[in-house]
Amino acid sequence: MAGRGRALLALLVLAQPAWAPDPYGEECRSKMYPPSGPTFKGNIPTYVINLDLPPSKRWDDLMRDKKTELKTVVQNIKDIANTFFPSGKVVDIVDNKIAHLTATLPYPFNEELQGIANSSGIPLG
């Protein structure tokens, strides 16, 4: 009997997140184009990636505008990694020791990634 009680308790604990309130506070809606509502933050800008530019320069305009957001995403990923590996060694390895692997990617991807790293100030890894 005690085993069944523990199993039921474990099931309730695991199922609890399904009961959590919607963090965005809105119900799913249909036929909402153009977008509106309390979480609408405005139109999304359009960027043209000019493939005639050298690969290392193609993403400069986007990085100039979105550098802060990209840095936030990368920091969130680092924070998650450091949660699981608190020593910081995993992030250090990715940032400093794995970056050279981008050179093994085919052209133009390797140069595009280097350009994004240069434009954003984020380590290549």
NORNORPE-V100754 format. One record per residue. N is the residue number from 0. SS is DSSP state (hx for helix, st for strand, lp for the rest). PHI is phi as a letter, one per 30 degrees, with the letter a starting at -180 (NA if undefined). BURIAL is 1 if it has 16 or more other C-alpha atoms within 10 Angstrom, else 0. Layout:
# NORNORPE-V100754
N:SS:PHI:BURIAL  N:SS:PHI:BURIAL
This chain:
# NORNORPE-V100754
0:lp:NA:0  1:hx:d:0  2:hx:d:0  3:hx:d:0  4:hx:d:0  5:hx:d:0  6:hx:d:0  7:hx:d:0  8:hx:d:0  9:hx:d:0  10:hx:d:0  11:hx:d:0  12:hx:d:0  13:hx:d:0  14:hx:d:0  15:hx:e:0  16:hx:e:0  17:hx:d:0  18:hx:c:0  19:lp:d:0  20:lp:d:0  21:lp:d:0  22:lp:d:0  23:lp:c:0  24:lp:i:0  25:lp:b:0  26:lp:d:0  27:lp:d:0  28:lp:b:0  29:lp:b:0  30:lp:h:0  31:lp:c:0  32:lp:c:0  33:lp:d:0  34:lp:e:0  35:lp:a:0  36:lp:j:0  37:lp:d:0  38:lp:c:0  39:lp:d:0  40:lp:c:0  41:lp:j:0  42:lp:d:0  43:lp:d:0  44:lp:d:0  45:lp:c:0  46:lp:b:0  47:lp:c:0  48:lp:c:0  49:lp:d:0  50:lp:d:0  51:lp:d:0  52:lp:d:0  53:lp:e:0  54:hx:e:1  55:hx:d:1  56:hx:c:1  57:lp:d:1  58:lp:c:1  59:hx:e:1  60:hx:d:0  61:hx:d:1  62:hx:d:1  63:hx:d:0  64:hx:d:0  65:hx:c:0  66:hx:e:1  67:hx:d:0  68:hx:d:0  69:hx:d:0  70:hx:d:0  71:hx:d:0  72:hx:d:0  73:hx:d:0  74:hx:d:0  75:hx:d:0  76:hx:d:0  77:hx:d:1  78:hx:d:0  79:hx:d:0  80:hx:d:1  81:hx:d:0  82:hx:d:0  83:hx:d:0  84:lp:b:0  85:lp:d:0  86:lp:d:0  87:lp:i:0  88:hx:d:0  89:hx:d:1  90:hx:d:1  91:hx:d:0  92:hx:d:0  93:hx:d:0  94:hx:d:1  95:hx:c:0  96:hx:c:0  97:lp:c:0  98:hx:e:0  99:hx:d:0  100:hx:d:0  101:hx:d:1  102:hx:d:0  103:hx:d:0  104:lp:d:0  105:lp:d:0  106:lp:d:0  107:lp:c:0  108:hx:d:0  109:hx:d:1  110:hx:d:1  111:hx:d:1  112:hx:d:1  113:hx:d:1  114:hx:d:1  115:hx:d:1  116:hx:d:1  117:hx:d:1  118:hx:d:1  119:hx:d:1  120:lp:i:0  121:lp:c:1  122:lp:e:0  123:lp:e:1  124:lp:e:1
